[in-house]
């Protein structure tokens, strides 16, 4: 059994199951919740209140991943926030408790988060926290990853552009890179239409096609591409937010490095958040759940890519704004799925925060085949080579509700997406927070200066990464 360095603030309960079952975006829901939601044949799910976030905040980033040692199964993670920019907390649905984990190396709020494989040389999945605002210089380009295997933070190569109030998602890499990539896109600092892809295998960022509709404070997630019945063909979605058309939804297809329009969301929202989980009964493949936001803090809507359509789901009992959303097992049950809404901004001068956390148990009729609607073609996006790795924004498409979709054409050969030049290694800084350092026998140096065979090495300050530093 691997051993993990402990944080002085880690109140995780002792013990850990030897096996971890979660490797998908979401798994599990509770038997009591299923009984509640099964009271009507047309029920699509039910919301329940779970233990609140120990340190109430808003402007936090959230994701779901394996729990660290001391907790079991899959956890929901909450990183940073306006009132607790250094905090990193995890909720375990199996135990129904929160734990305080090693603090962020760079305290931030309004960052983006997603879960993806750890950088090469580190086992398991990591929670990536990207960009954001804070008192530290260059916070908007900071990229850090929390290793669930070592219970420690890793410093990564800096983002190429500033990203505050951006979105992040995980999907296959575009051509020219390999494996799975982390995408961060949009934001209200710098060029709001820029999008970047991080390759954990090389610890490098590359610029990909710009958003056709520049936006910030939007929701983001990855899910099957519109009109594509294959759930393994993933696209990256940018939903609503602050832009010229607040109902617009754009999706990025890594196959041809292009964005296109998807069906507009019924309810425009700013500071709404999203996660991908299994669809409710009657819908097929993965769905994107969008929860809360400024104009409709209780509204919940789900997008099904197979039909390129939206449905309205039961509202949250408590409004959520500038909060966290993640998909994970439901409380006390590992057989059904939940979508979690974590924390919220509370109106006032100045605004205050709520730690209220609620879980939506998705209604699924086990053992009954799910109807599979005939897919309509996916929206057409230009195809062909991209000689410029940092393209200008594409023309804004005419977005219409429920656009007709056409199948994706087979992409033509095109040049590789050029990664940024290698960063020069810098002297290893002294440990900023002893509680984040893994134990000597953990097998991984949290700064990744010597244990990881990476080019460039990890834990490289932004100012030393040639080719990735931009004047602010």
C-alpha positions in Angstrom: 0.0 0.0 0.0 1.4 3.4 -0.9 1.9 5.9 1.8 1.1 9.6 1.6 2.5 12.7 3.3 -0.2 14.2 5.5 -1.2 17.8 5.8 -1.3 19.2 9.4 -4.8 20.4 8.5 -5.9 17.0 7.0 -8.9 15.9 9.0 -9.5 12.9 6.7 -10.9 9.9 8.5 -8.4 7.0 8.8 -8.5 4.0 6.6 -8.8 3.5 2.8 -10.2 0.8 0.6 -7.5 -1.0 -1.3 -9.2 -0.6 -4.6 -10.5 2.5 -6.4 -13.4 2.0 -8.7 -13.8 5.4 -10.3 -12.2 6.2 -13.6 -15.1 8.0 -15.3 -16.5 11.5 -15.0 -19.3 10.3 -12.6 -20.4 7.2 -10.8 -23.1 6.5 -8.2 -26.2 7.7 -6.2 -27.9 6.9 -2.9 -30.6 4.2 -2.4 -32.8 6.6 -0.3 -32.6 9.2 -3.0 -33.5 6.6 -5.6 -36.5 5.6 -3.6 -37.6 9.3 -3.5 -37.1 9.8 -7.2 -38.9 6.6 -8.2 -42.2 7.9 -6.8 -43.3 9.0 -10.2 -42.6 7.4 -13.6 -41.7 10.7 -15.1 -39.3 11.8 -12.3 -35.9 12.9 -13.7 -34.1 13.1 -10.3 -34.2 14.7 -6.9 -32.1 17.3 -5.0 -30.9 16.6 -1.4 -28.7 18.6 0.9 -25.4 17.1 2.0 -22.9 18.4 4.6 -21.8 22.0 3.8 -18.4 23.2 2.6 -16.5 23.7 5.8 -15.1 27.0 4.7 -17.9 28.9 2.9 -16.7 30.7 -0.3 -17.5 31.5 -3.9 -15.4 31.9 -7.0 -14.1 28.4 -6.3 -12.9 25.8 -8.8 -14.2 22.2 -8.5 -13.7 18.8 -10.0 -14.2 15.1 -9.1 -11.4 12.5 -8.9 -10.1 9.6 -6.8 -10.0 10.4 -3.1 -6.6 10.7 -1.5 -5.5 8.0 1.0 -7.7 8.3 4.1 -10.9 8.7 2.1 -12.6 6.1 0.0 -13.8 6.1 -3.6 -14.4 9.2 -5.6 -14.2 12.7 -4.0 -15.5 16.1 -5.0 -12.8 18.7 -4.7 -13.2 22.5 -4.0 -10.1 24.7 -4.7 -9.6 28.3 -3.6 -12.3 31.0 -3.7 -12.7 34.7 -2.9 -12.9 34.2 0.9 -10.5 31.2 1.1 -8.0 31.5 -1.8 -5.6 29.0 -0.4 -8.0 26.3 0.7 -8.3 22.9 -0.9 -11.1 20.7 0.4 -12.6 17.3 -0.5 -16.0 15.7 0.1 -16.2 12.0 0.2 -19.7 10.7 -0.7 -18.8 7.3 0.8 -18.3 8.7 4.2 -20.4 11.8 3.9 -17.6 14.0 5.3 -15.3 16.8 4.2 -11.6 16.8 4.6 -9.0 19.7 4.5 -6.1 18.9 2.2 -2.7 20.6 1.5 -3.3 24.2 0.5 -2.7 25.5 -3.0 0.8 26.6 -3.7 -0.5 29.8 -5.3 -3.7 31.0 -3.5 -6.3 32.0 -6.1 -10.0 32.6 -6.9 -11.9 32.6 -10.2 -9.7 29.8 -11.4 -10.8 26.8 -13.6 -10.4 23.1 -12.7 -10.6 19.7 -14.4 -9.4 16.2 -13.8 -6.9 14.5 -16.1 -4.0 12.1 -16.1 -1.1 13.4 -14.1 2.1 14.7 -15.8 4.4 12.0 -17.1 6.1 10.2 -14.3 3.3 10.6 -11.7 0.8 7.8 -11.4 -3.0 8.2 -11.4 -5.2 11.3 -12.0 -4.6 14.9 -11.0 -6.9 17.8 -10.3 -5.7 20.7 -12.4 -6.3 24.2 -11.1 -5.6 26.8 -13.9 -5.3 30.5 -14.0 -7.5 32.8 -11.7 -6.9 35.9 -9.8 -4.9 36.5 -6.6 -2.2 38.6 -4.9 0.7 36.5 -6.3 2.3 37.9 -9.5 1.2 36.1 -12.6 -1.6 34.3 -10.9 -3.7 34.4 -14.1 -1.1 32.1 -15.8 -0.4 29.7 -12.9 -1.0 26.0 -13.6 -0.9 23.5 -10.7 -2.0 19.9 -10.4 -2.9 18.0 -7.2 -1.9 14.3 -7.3 -4.4 12.1 -5.6 -1.7 9.4 -5.3 0.8 11.5 -3.3 -1.5 14.1 -1.7 0.8 16.9 -3.0 0.7 19.7 -5.4 2.8 19.8 -8.6 3.9 23.1 -10.3 3.5 23.0 -14.1 4.6 25.0 -17.1 2.7 28.4 -17.0 -0.3 29.1 -19.3 0.5 31.0 -22.5 -2.2 33.6 -21.8 -3.9 35.1 -18.8 -7.1 33.2 -17.9 -9.5 34.5 -15.2 -13.1 33.4 -15.0 -12.3 30.9 -17.8 -13.4 27.3 -18.2 -11.5 24.0 -18.3 -12.2 20.5 -19.6 -10.5 17.3 -20.5 -10.6 15.7 -23.9 -8.4 13.9 -26.5 -5.5 16.1 -27.7 -5.7 17.7 -31.2 -3.5 16.3 -34.0 0.1 17.1 -33.3 -0.2 16.2 -29.7 -0.8 12.8 -28.2 -3.0 11.3 -25.6 -5.4 13.2 -23.3 -5.2 17.0 -23.0 -6.4 19.6 -20.6 -8.1 22.6 -22.2 -8.6 26.0 -20.8 -10.5 28.6 -22.8 -12.0 32.1 -22.5 -11.8 34.5 -19.6 -12.0 38.2 -18.8 -8.3 38.9 -18.8 -6.2 39.2 -21.9 -7.7 37.9 -25.1 -11.0 36.4 -24.1 -11.3 34.1 -27.2 -8.0 32.3 -26.7 -7.9 28.5 -26.0 -5.0 26.4 -24.9 -4.3 22.7 -24.6 -1.9 21.2 -22.1 -0.3 17.8 -22.8 0.6 16.0 -19.5 3.0 13.7 -21.4 5.2 16.6 -22.3 4.3 19.3 -19.7 3.7 21.8 -22.5 1.0 24.1 -23.6 -0.1 24.8 -27.2 -2.5 27.3 -28.7 -5.5 25.8 -30.4 -8.3 27.4 -32.4 -9.8 30.6 -30.9 -13.4 30.6 -29.5 -15.7 31.9 -32.2 -17.7 33.7 -29.5 -15.3 35.2 -27.0 -16.7 34.8 -23.5 -16.0 34.8 -19.7 -17.8 33.6 -16.6 -19.1 30.7 -18.7 -19.7 27.1 -18.0 -17.5 24.4 -19.5 -17.3 20.6 -19.8 -16.4 17.8 -22.2 -19.0 15.4 -23.6 -19.8 13.5 -26.8 -19.8 15.7 -29.9 -23.2 16.9 -31.2 -25.0 14.4 -33.4 -22.3 11.7 -32.8 -23.7 8.5 -31.3 -20.2 7.3 -30.2 -19.8 8.4 -26.6 -16.0 8.1 -27.0 -15.8 11.0 -29.5 -15.5 13.9 -27.0 -15.8 17.6 -27.7 -15.2 20.6 -25.4 -18.1 22.9 -24.7 -18.3 26.6 -23.8 -21.8 27.5 -22.5 -23.4 30.9 -22.0 -21.6 33.5 -19.9 -20.6 37.0 -20.6 -20.6 37.5 -24.4 -22.5 39.1 -27.3 -25.0 36.2 -27.3 -25.5 34.9 -23.8 -27.6 31.9 -25.1 -24.8 30.7 -27.3 -23.1 27.3 -27.0 -19.8 26.6 -28.8 -18.1 23.3 -29.0 -14.5 22.4 -30.0 -13.7 19.2 -31.9 -10.1 18.1 -31.4 -10.3 16.0 -34.6 -10.1 19.0 -36.8 -9.1 21.7 -34.3 -12.3 23.7 -35.0 -15.2 25.2 -33.1 -18.8 25.1 -34.1 -22.2 26.1 -32.8 -24.4 23.8 -30.7 -28.1 24.3 -29.7 -28.6 27.4 -27.6 -29.2 27.0 -23.9 -32.8 27.9 -23.0 -31.8 30.1 -20.0 -29.0 32.6 -20.4 -26.7 32.8 -17.3 -23.4 34.3 -16.1 -21.3 32.5 -13.4 -23.2 29.2 -14.0 -21.2 26.0 -13.8 -21.4 22.6 -15.5 -20.4 19.0 -15.2 -20.8 15.9 -17.3 -22.7 12.8 -16.0 -24.9 10.0 -17.3 -28.2 11.3 -18.7 -31.5 11.0 -16.9 -33.9 8.2 -17.9 -35.1 8.6 -21.5 -31.9 10.2 -22.7 -28.8 8.5 -24.0 -25.0 8.8 -23.6 -23.4 11.5 -21.4 -25.2 14.8 -20.7 -23.9 18.2 -19.6 -25.7 19.6 -16.5 -25.6 23.4 -16.1 -26.5 24.6 -12.6 -27.3 28.1 -11.3 -26.0 31.5 -12.4 -26.8 35.2 -12.1 -30.2 35.3 -13.8 -31.4 31.9 -12.6 -29.6 30.6 -9.5 -32.0 27.7 -9.1 -32.3 26.6 -12.7 -30.9 23.3 -13.9 -30.7 22.3 -17.5 -29.2 19.3 -19.2 -27.8 19.1 -22.8 -27.8 15.7 -24.6 -25.3 15.7 -27.5 -27.0 12.8 -29.4 -30.1 14.9 -30.1 -28.4 18.3 -29.8 -31.2 19.4 -27.4 -31.7 20.8 -23.9 -34.2 19.7 -21.2 -35.1 21.4 -17.9 -34.6 19.5 -14.7 -35.8 20.0 -11.1 -34.5 23.3 -9.6 -32.0 23.4 -6.8 -33.5 24.0 -3.3 -31.0 26.8 -2.7 -29.7 29.2 -5.3 -26.1 28.9 -6.5 -24.0 31.6 -8.0 -20.2 31.6 -8.8 -20.1 28.1 -7.2 -18.6 24.7 -7.9 -20.2 21.9 -9.8 -18.9 18.3 -10.2 -20.2 14.9 -10.9 -19.5 12.0 -8.5 -21.1 9.1 -6.7 -24.2 10.0 -4.6 -23.9 10.0 -0.8 -23.6 6.6 0.8 -24.2 4.8 -2.5 -21.8 3.7 -5.3 -24.4 2.5 -7.8 -26.0 5.8 -8.9 -24.8 9.2 -10.0 -25.1 12.7 -8.6 -24.3 16.2 -9.7 -23.1 18.4 -6.9 -23.5 22.2 -6.5 -21.0 23.6 -3.9 -21.1 26.9 -2.2 -22.4 30.2 -3.5 -22.1 34.0 -3.5 -24.7 35.6 -1.4 -25.8 39.1 -2.4 -24.8 42.0 -0.2 -22.3 44.8 0.2 -19.8 43.3 0.2 -21.0 39.9 -1.0 -20.8 37.1 1.5 -20.6 33.3 0.9 -22.6 30.2 1.6 -21.2 26.7 2.1 -24.4 25.0 1.1 -23.8 21.8 -0.9 -26.6 20.0 -2.7 -26.6 16.8 -4.7 -28.9 15.9 -7.6 -29.5 12.1 -7.8 -30.0 11.3 -11.5 -33.0 9.1 -12.1 -32.0 6.0 -14.1 -34.3 2.9 -14.7 -31.8 0.1 -14.1 -32.3 -3.0 -16.3 -34.5 -1.1 -18.8 -33.0 -0.3 -22.2 -32.6 3.4 -22.8 -34.3 4.7 -25.9 -31.8 5.7 -28.5 -33.0 8.6 -30.7 -31.9 8.9 -34.3 -29.0 11.4 -34.3 -29.1 14.4 -36.5 -26.0 15.6 -38.3 -23.5 17.7 -36.4 -23.0 21.4 -37.1 -20.6 21.9 -40.0 -17.2 23.5 -39.1 -14.5 24.4 -41.6 -12.0 21.6 -42.1 -8.4 21.7 -43.3 -4.9 22.5 -42.2 -4.0 25.2 -39.7 -0.6 26.6 -40.5 -0.7 29.2 -37.7 -0.7 27.6 -34.2 -2.1 30.8 -32.8 -5.0 31.7 -35.2 -7.0 34.8 -35.2 -10.6 34.5 -33.9 -13.0 32.8 -36.4 -16.0 34.8 -37.6 -18.9 34.6 -35.2 -21.5 32.0 -36.5 -25.2 32.7 -36.8 -26.3 30.7 -33.8 -29.9 29.4 -34.0 -31.9 27.2 -31.6 -31.5 23.6 -32.5 -29.3 24.0 -35.6 -29.3 21.3 -38.2 -26.3 19.2 -37.8 -24.2 17.3 -40.3 -21.7 14.4 -39.8 -18.1 15.5 -39.2 -16.1 15.1 -42.4 -12.9 13.1 -42.4 -10.2 15.7 -41.6 -7.5 16.4 -44.1 -3.9 16.2 -43.2 -2.6 19.3 -41.4 0.5 20.4 -39.7 1.1 19.6 -36.1 0.0 22.0 -33.4 3.3 23.5 -32.4 4.1 23.2 -28.8 5.8 26.0 -26.9 9.6 25.8 -26.7 11.1 23.9 -23.8 11.4 25.9 -20.6 14.8 26.2 -18.9 15.1 24.5 -15.5 15.4 26.8 -12.5 16.8 26.1 -9.1 14.5 24.2 -6.9 12.8 26.6 -4.4 12.6 25.8 -0.8 9.3 24.1 0.2 6.7 26.7 0.6 4.4 24.6 2.7 5.8 21.5 4.5 2.4 20.1 4.8 2.1 19.7 1.0 5.4 17.7 0.7 5.0 14.0 0.2 6.8 11.6 2.6 10.3 10.5 1.6 9.0 7.1 0.5 6.1 8.5 -1.5 8.2 8.1 -4.6 7.4 11.5 -6.1 9.0 14.9 -5.5 6.1 17.4 -5.4 8.3 19.9 -7.3 9.2 17.3 -9.9 12.7 18.7 -10.2 14.6 15.4 -10.1 12.2 12.5 -10.0 10.4 13.2 -13.3 12.1 12.8 -16.6 10.3 15.7 -18.2 11.3 18.2 -20.8 10.9 20.9 -19.6 11.1 19.9 -16.0 8.1 20.7 -13.8 8.0 23.4 -11.1 9.5 26.0 -13.5 8.5 29.5 -12.6 6.6 31.4 -15.2 9.3 33.9 -15.7 11.8 31.2 -16.7 9.7 29.5 -19.3 10.9 30.9 -22.6 8.3 31.0 -25.3 5.4 30.7 -22.9 5.8 34.1 -21.2 3.8 37.0 -22.4 4.0 40.6 -21.3 1.1 41.6 -19.1 
